[in-house]
Amino acid sequence: MSESSLDLHQVAGRIGAEIRGIQLSSTLDPATFGAIKKSLLKHKVLFFRGQHHLDDAGQEAFAHLWGRPIAHPTVPAHDGTGYMLELDSTRGGRANSWHTDVTFELAYPQVSILRAVTLPQAGGDTVWGNTAHAYLDLPPALQQLADGLWALHTNDYDYAARFNATDAGLKRYREVFTSTVYETEHPVVRVHPETGERTLVLGHFVKKLLGCGAADSEHLLALLSNYVTRLENTVRWRWSAGDVAIWDNRATQHYAINDYGDQHRVVRRVTIAGDVPVGVDGRRSLSRDKRSREHETATAVASAPAIAEAS
């Protein structure tokens, strides 16, 4: 089955498409799933309205079609045993900063699957940026510069300053999110293992550019990040309960807009084991922390068959 056989509608010019008329489940036939996957690689993020039949178990079962689901490395799963991460606005689940999921890990997720459970009457949209097109937008001299840059990613950053956190939120961040500190060196430009595209690896887990002073690092990161978040490279989704978004985490950043005050917002996410990024020069990302290195090496080795099957 080709993409043309899907009821697919582009949402924005450079990123994002809605697919209609399909119920997501673990029993999707291989041809349909193959067409969906090809569409994801092309459009970077896919949207499916009205998937009310999916519960947590159904979402996790569907996720297995993409590879091996993995739990968040520090935040406990929603049910305490599986892979589901719940983002609840009443418990600090407001990721209103541009990021790619879990880049502080060596083999960070290749795909994320997000389902809307409870939504505010207004607000709470999510925006995605196309990091492959952002790279293409760079002038040749900036592309050449970015190709040689590496960055340190970590889950231990200034949470209070970035999110204007409450004392309770800061306490949870320190006790849960940084219960184990991860530090990983990634190329700023990685080569996508399936499309061959060059994509920018940036976002709020970046602590600094390696080999640069603090001021130069800050300026260069801001310069490159602006290409990801420019409106031409983004798509914005207005959620309804039961919607599902699937994105290629190797070629996107996203931002959950925190504009809904004290209204309640709950979304649940499953991520799929990824692969160790490879830079333009063929060098692979490196983990700095021994504990995280052992964990990530095991993850990368264990996920290799699942990644091959999903390719």
Legacy VTK file of the C-alpha trace (Angstrom):
# vtk DataFile Version 3.0
C-alpha trace
ASCII
DATASET POLYDATA
POINTS 311 float
0.000 0.000 0.000
1.341 3.424 -0.959
0.813 6.774 0.729
-1.625 7.687 -2.058
-3.969 4.948 -0.840
-4.316 6.668 2.542
-6.849 9.412 3.199
-4.028 11.812 4.001
-4.284 15.583 4.304
-1.291 17.836 4.844
-1.750 20.156 7.803
1.141 22.541 7.096
3.404 23.044 4.106
6.613 21.546 5.472
5.520 19.266 8.312
2.487 17.381 9.538
-0.331 15.372 7.977
-3.666 14.055 9.196
-4.712 10.522 8.233
-8.441 9.827 8.278
-10.493 6.670 8.204
-8.092 4.407 10.116
-8.512 2.926 13.594
-5.113 2.493 15.174
-4.549 -0.922 16.735
-2.028 -3.719 17.044
-3.950 -5.621 14.350
-3.340 -3.168 11.505
-2.438 -5.122 8.383
1.237 -4.847 7.337
0.465 -2.948 4.130
-1.479 -0.238 5.934
1.134 0.075 8.655
3.882 0.263 6.033
2.095 3.135 4.294
1.684 4.945 7.619
5.354 4.544 8.406
6.403 5.886 4.989
4.110 8.842 5.574
5.707 9.491 8.962
9.203 9.555 7.476
7.987 12.080 4.891
5.751 14.333 7.008
7.561 13.909 10.387
4.354 14.011 12.469
0.997 12.312 11.810
-2.374 13.039 13.407
-5.312 10.665 13.863
-8.611 12.059 15.117
-11.204 10.224 17.188
-9.243 7.190 18.367
-11.630 6.770 21.319
-11.360 2.976 21.171
-7.746 3.156 22.400
-7.090 2.749 26.106
-3.655 2.510 27.737
-3.274 -1.174 26.865
-4.380 -0.576 23.290
-1.939 2.302 22.861
0.925 0.184 24.173
-0.074 -2.747 21.949
-0.159 -0.483 18.887
3.245 0.928 19.846
4.790 -2.540 19.453
4.263 -2.275 15.689
6.902 0.476 15.620
9.550 -1.385 17.608
10.246 -1.930 21.271
8.425 0.413 23.687
10.656 1.827 26.418
9.868 3.468 29.728
11.119 6.915 30.646
14.552 6.465 32.275
13.651 8.309 35.501
9.899 9.064 35.640
7.779 6.083 36.794
5.295 4.641 34.303
1.653 5.659 34.600
0.548 2.209 35.806
3.785 1.504 37.642
4.769 -1.440 35.453
4.451 -0.625 31.737
5.817 2.002 29.366
3.135 4.689 29.531
4.244 8.175 30.581
1.400 10.375 31.795
1.749 14.143 31.468
-0.791 15.645 33.861
-0.937 19.424 34.185
-1.809 19.149 37.882
1.409 17.216 38.568
3.952 19.245 36.637
3.241 17.800 33.179
3.714 21.039 31.230
6.630 20.669 28.802
6.375 24.207 27.440
9.859 24.412 26.000
11.207 23.268 22.642
12.720 19.798 22.900
13.254 16.413 21.327
12.224 13.624 23.682
14.893 12.278 26.055
17.987 13.377 24.118
19.991 13.098 27.340
20.041 9.339 26.641
22.495 7.798 24.203
19.947 5.975 22.026
17.042 8.347 22.548
13.583 7.342 21.230
13.006 7.072 17.511
9.205 7.503 17.651
6.776 8.995 20.168
3.047 8.200 20.284
0.878 10.657 22.231
-2.837 10.237 23.056
-5.099 13.004 24.347
-7.122 11.971 27.417
-8.373 15.137 29.135
-8.183 18.569 27.540
-8.918 22.174 28.482
-11.788 23.946 26.751
-9.267 26.229 25.086
-5.506 26.159 24.812
-3.066 23.311 25.319
-2.107 22.941 21.655
1.199 21.311 20.683
3.601 22.639 18.042
6.201 20.579 16.171
9.242 21.785 14.225
10.906 20.012 11.296
14.615 19.725 12.131
15.477 18.290 8.707
14.032 21.271 6.857
15.633 23.580 9.409
19.014 22.177 8.402
18.226 22.734 4.717
17.339 26.357 5.510
20.797 27.023 6.948
23.120 28.941 4.609
25.944 26.688 3.332
28.490 28.287 5.679
26.252 27.593 8.707
25.612 24.040 7.514
29.364 23.475 7.369
29.777 24.920 10.860
26.890 22.882 12.314
28.210 19.670 10.733
31.266 19.849 12.988
29.594 20.880 16.252
28.832 18.592 19.196
26.670 19.324 22.216
26.303 18.039 25.762
22.735 16.946 26.590
21.588 16.339 30.177
18.443 15.985 32.258
20.105 18.119 34.974
19.391 21.699 33.925
18.034 24.899 35.484
14.431 23.711 35.725
13.281 26.584 37.941
14.469 29.272 35.524
13.250 27.494 32.388
9.728 26.700 33.545
9.152 29.312 36.279
8.542 26.317 38.558
6.728 26.273 41.865
8.480 24.893 44.940
6.459 21.681 44.590
7.385 21.357 40.916
11.057 21.950 41.641
10.974 19.360 44.425
9.438 16.767 42.061
11.997 17.616 39.378
14.889 17.034 41.762
13.462 13.866 43.324
12.142 12.205 40.178
13.407 13.630 36.914
17.044 13.897 38.051
17.011 10.831 40.310
19.731 9.601 37.942
21.729 12.208 36.031
22.468 11.499 32.389
25.048 13.304 30.269
25.459 12.471 26.602
27.468 14.015 23.792
25.539 14.187 20.502
26.489 15.686 17.140
24.476 18.831 16.444
23.765 17.324 13.025
22.872 13.648 12.829
22.268 11.543 9.740
18.797 10.009 9.849
19.247 6.213 9.718
16.238 5.634 7.429
15.957 8.700 5.194
19.582 9.824 5.063
18.489 13.385 5.862
20.619 15.606 8.054
18.683 16.796 11.110
19.522 19.230 13.909
19.752 17.685 17.396
18.950 20.552 19.744
16.289 21.451 22.331
16.106 22.179 26.035
18.226 19.211 27.133
21.297 20.824 25.523
23.570 22.211 28.223
26.332 23.619 26.021
28.238 23.234 22.790
31.508 21.369 23.264
34.672 23.337 22.644
32.898 26.706 22.879
32.849 29.282 25.630
29.580 29.940 27.416
28.716 33.094 25.457
29.580 31.612 22.059
27.688 28.433 22.906
24.577 30.392 23.892
24.631 32.537 20.760
25.231 29.633 18.369
22.512 27.507 19.969
20.027 30.370 19.711
20.981 30.968 16.080
20.540 27.326 15.063
17.409 26.805 17.151
15.701 29.758 15.489
15.755 27.853 12.203
13.831 24.964 13.800
11.158 27.162 15.364
10.570 29.609 12.513
6.895 29.404 11.565
7.569 28.005 8.078
9.002 24.850 9.658
6.246 24.235 12.196
2.786 22.730 12.521
0.307 23.409 15.341
-2.319 20.884 16.429
-5.534 21.737 18.258
-6.272 18.641 20.312
-9.598 16.895 20.835
-10.058 14.006 23.269
-9.138 10.742 21.561
-6.641 12.304 19.142
-3.321 10.540 18.604
-0.133 12.176 17.332
2.863 10.145 16.183
6.160 11.858 15.444
9.625 10.962 14.243
11.655 11.980 17.270
14.854 11.906 15.200
13.636 14.699 12.897
11.478 16.970 15.075
11.249 19.158 18.135
7.986 19.990 19.870
6.479 22.430 22.361
3.343 21.977 24.484
1.786 25.432 24.837
1.044 26.329 28.460
-1.804 28.776 27.876
-4.723 27.113 29.690
-4.272 28.320 33.259
-5.671 25.956 35.884
-7.729 23.902 33.435
-6.922 20.188 33.419
-4.834 18.607 30.645
-3.778 14.948 30.533
-1.948 13.243 27.681
-0.226 9.853 27.678
2.868 8.928 25.707
4.666 5.779 24.647
8.137 5.996 23.107
9.968 3.500 20.907
13.602 2.503 21.418
15.941 4.421 19.164
19.426 4.099 17.758
22.698 5.819 18.636
23.008 8.984 16.499
25.736 9.177 13.895
27.235 12.495 12.841
28.136 13.667 9.359
31.709 12.459 9.882
30.561 8.981 10.952
31.266 9.440 14.663
28.650 8.086 17.067
27.241 9.783 20.145
28.910 9.064 23.494
27.591 8.759 27.046
29.633 10.416 29.782
28.071 8.774 32.827
29.042 5.171 33.631
25.629 4.237 35.037
23.759 5.681 32.100
26.323 4.238 29.669
25.708 0.712 30.940
21.937 1.221 30.803
21.990 2.795 27.337
24.345 0.211 25.853
22.005 -2.541 27.020
19.052 -0.618 25.587
20.730 -0.113 22.235
21.731 -3.775 21.933
18.321 -5.049 23.028
16.472 -2.715 20.672
18.485 -3.608 17.560
16.167 -6.464 16.398
13.053 -4.349 16.972
14.528 -1.477 14.994
15.437 -3.819 12.152
11.944 -5.258 12.052
10.411 -1.784 11.991
12.664 -0.528 9.193
LINES 1 312
311 0 1 2 3 4 5 6 7 8 9 10 11 12 13 14 15 16 17 18 19 20 21 22 23 24 25 26 27 28 29 30 31 32 33 34 35 36 37 38 39 40 41 42 43 44 45 46 47 48 49 50 51 52 53 54 55 56 57 58 59 60 61 62 63 64 65 66 67 68 69 70 71 72 73 74 75 76 77 78 79 80 81 82 83 84 85 86 87 88 89 90 91 92 93 94 95 96 97 98 99 100 101 102 103 104 105 106 107 108 109 110 111 112 113 114 115 116 117 118 119 120 121 122 123 124 125 126 127 128 129 130 131 132 133 134 135 136 137 138 139 140 141 142 143 144 145 146 147 148 149 150 151 152 153 154 155 156 157 158 159 160 161 162 163 164 165 166 167 168 169 170 171 172 173 174 175 176 177 178 179 180 181 182 183 184 185 186 187 188 189 190 191 192 193 194 195 196 197 198 199 200 201 202 203 204 205 206 207 208 209 210 211 212 213 214 215 216 217 218 219 220 221 222 223 224 225 226 227 228 229 230 231 232 233 234 235 236 237 238 239 240 241 242 243 244 245 246 247 248 249 250 251 252 253 254 255 256 257 258 259 260 261 262 263 264 265 266 267 268 269 270 271 272 273 274 275 276 277 278 279 280 281 282 283 284 285 286 287 288 289 290 291 292 293 294 295 296 297 298 299 300 301 302 303 304 305 306 307 308 309 310
